[in-house]
């Protein structure tokens, strides 16, 4: 898919943010695309087993979802349930 197609589909004007993930934070193209989908969809969590990617995303101040491993997410849920019981 040509990159120009992405510009036409960028209804939230987030292509500059994607470019920052690629250039400033040096996140791989596929990882940056997946991260931007989660960010654009205003997801609360971004789950991955890639610990390097998690470290990279945590350095991005405007990235909305919390990046964590699925195991950390389960721990988070367990603690949340225990806290509300």
N, C-alpha and C positions, 0 to 999 in steps of 0.2 A: 504494500500500500504506500503510495507516495506521501511524503510529508506534507505536501500542499493540501491534500485531502483532510489532514488533521486540522489545519488552520480553518477550513470551512466549517468543521464540526465543533470548533471551540466556542461554544455558546457562553461559557463562563470566563472567557479570556484567561485561561490558565496555561497556555503554551509557554509564556515566559517563565512560569514556575517550573514546568517540565525542563526547560532549557537550563535553569539554575541547578536542578538536580543532576543533570548530565555534566555541566561544565564546572560549577563551583564545588559541588559535593562529590563529583566523580562517581556517580552511581551508574551501573550498567544500564543500557537502554531498556531492556525488557523489565528489569527491576523498577526503573524509574516510571515506566508506563503503568505497571501494576500499582505502584505507590500512588501515582496521580489519580488512578481510577478510584482508589479508596478515599483519597483526599477530596476529590471532586464530588463523590457520593456522600460526603460528610459522615463516613463511617467512624465509629468510636474506636475500633481496634483494627490493626493491620498485623495479621499473624503470618509468621514465616519461621522456618528452621535456620535461616541464614543469619547467623549472629553478627557477621560483618555488616550486612545490610541494616540490621537493627541498630547497630552503633552509628552507622552513617545517618539513618533517618532521625535518630534522637538528637543529632547536631543541627537539624533543620528547624529553626524556630517557628516557622509558619506551618509546618506539617501537622495537621489536626489529629489524625488517628494515633493512638498509642501503639507503637511497634513493640511486639513481644513474640516469644515462641508460643506454640500451642500449649506446652507444658506450663509456662508461666501464666497463660490465660486461665487454665484450669485451676491453678493455685489462687489466682485473683478471684475467680468465681466462688471457690470454696470459702475463702475468707469473707467475701461479701455475704454469702448465705449464713455463715456462722455469726457474722456481725448483726444480721437482721433477725436472728432467731431468739 
